[in-house]
Amino acid sequence: MQYWNDIGLTWRKPMVKLSLFGTRIYIIGSVEMMAKIQRQPRAISSRSWFAKFVCSLVGCSPRSMGNFQAHLGATSTGDSMLLEGVRATKRILNSKAGTDMNHNAAHLVSERFKCMEIPRETVPVDLFAWISREMLQLVSDSAYGHNNPFWKPEIEKAFWEFEESTLALCTTSFLPDFIRSRVIRGFQGREILVKALDRYLNSTSRREGSPIVNTHFTLFKASLDESDVPRFECANALGSFANTIPTSFWALYHIFSDQRLLADIRRQIDVITTSTHDGAKTIKHIDLRRLKSATVLFSAVEEVSRFRAVGVGVRVVTEDTFVGEGEHQYLLKKGGWVLIANRALHSDRAVWGDDADQFRAGRFCGKTPHLSFRGFGNGASACCGKNFAEYHIAAFMAIMVMRYDIAPVEGAWKEPGQDGRDTAAQVAGPVKSPRVYMRPREGSQAVEWNFQD
Ligand code: HEM
C-alpha cells in the first residue's frame, strides 16, 4: 500500500491516473478531490471493493460470495448483506450496548494488569512482540469472552500468519488451490483460525461473546453457506484487531519516549483517579465516565493514526462517473480503482501546518481539519469502531503509564521505522522493534488499579 501513498506524496496532485495490467488506477492526493469522490459512495464504492477483498481473503463458496457482494452497485435497490452487517455494528456501538462494550473492555484491561507477568526489570523486552500479545488477548477477550480461542498459542500464531499474508492471499486468489496452499503461509494460518472459530461459534461459549459477534453470527447464518460462517468471522477479527494492535504499539512508543508527554498524561489520569485502602494495599479507581477528559491521551492516539497511517482508501468505480469540474474534471471508467493516498493528505503542510511531518501529541486537543484526517476514514464508510478502538487503547495506556516506566536498552529511544509495503492494514508496525526494560514505578507494587463505571 505504501507504493500508492508514495505516488500520491510525490505528485501531490488531485488525481494521478495509471494503468496496471489493464486496470485503471486513480490515485487521489488532495482533500478537495477526496471529498468529491466520497460524495458518490455507490458509483465510487468502498463497499464493492471491500466485499471482493473479504471474499478473496477468506476463500468462500460462490453462493456466499454472491450473497455477500449483492446489491452494492450504483443502481441496486435490494438489501445488501454487507451493508446490513455494517449498520448492525454501528447500531450496537452507538447504543448502550456500545458503552457497555467500552466499559467491559476497560475492566478486562485492569483485570489483565493484575495478573500480567512483566519480565524482571533487568531482562530486555521486545516491545512490539509484548504489546502485540497483550493487545491481541485483550481485544479477542472483549470480542469472544472467557473461552476466547485466541489464548491458545497455536491460534495466536495462526492469526499473525494470516494477518501477515492478507495482501498475498487476496492477490493470489485466482490461482488454483494446490498452488495457493503451497506458496502462501497465511493460507494455513487462516484454516487453523477458521476451525477454531467454527468450534467457538457453535459452542455455548458464544453466548459470552460481544453483541457484535452474536449479531454477525445470526446474519451470516441466514445468508452464507454454513462452512463460510467462521470464515467471515475470521475477516471480522482481522478487521477489528489488525489496526488496534500496531496503533497501540505506536501510542506506547510515542508516550514513553517523550517524558513531557508521559508526565502530562499521568497528570490527567491522576485527576480522574480516587483511592481507597484495603489493609495492605491501596486501590486506585480511574473514573471511566471521565476517561475522555484525558484529552492529551486521546489526542496522542489520534495523532498516531495520522502520523503512522500507511494505508490507502480503496474504492471501485461501479459505473462511468465524472468527478470535479473545469481543468480538474475527470472521467472515471467503470471497473477502475480509486486509491486515496492517506499519507499525502496527512502530510499536507497547507492543512496541518509546518510541523505536519512531526508527531505532535496534542494536535487533536483543539479543532482539527477533520476532512483531511483519514486515520479512520471519513464520509459514508468511516470506521464505526473508532470510539471503541480508541477507548480500548486509552484504557490500556492509562494503567500502563501509572504502573510502569519503560526505558530503551540502548539508553536512548531510536525511531523504529515503518514499512507499509506488505500490509493491508491502515497502520503498520515497526521495522525494528525497540528492546526495552520495563520497571514498576516506585511504590506501585502495593497498588492495585481498577476502573470505576
Ligand atoms: C485503531 C483501530 C482502527 C483503525 C485505524 C481503523 C481504520 C479504519 C478505516 C481507515 C476505515 C475506512 C476505510 C475506507 O473508507 O477506506 C475503517 C472502516 C471500518 N472499520 Fe475500522 N479501524 C479500526 C478499528 C476498528 C474496530 C475495532 C472495528 C469494529 C469493532 C472497526 C470496524 C470498521 C468497519 C465495520 C468499517 C467499514 C465501515 C463502512 O464501510 O461503513 N474498525 N476502519
Boltz pocket constraint, residues with backbone or C-beta under 6 A from the ligand:
constraints:
  - pocket:
      binder: B
      contacts: [[A, 46], [A, 47], [A, 86], [A, 89], [A, 239], [A, 240], [A, 241], [A, 243], [A, 244], [A, 247], [A, 305], [A, 312], [A, 313], [A, 314], [A, 374], [A, 375], [A, 376], [A, 377], [A, 378], [A, 380], [A, 381], [A, 382], [A, 383], [A, 384], [A, 385], [A, 386], [A, 388], [A, 389], [A, 390], [A, 426], [A, 427]]
      max_distance: 6.0
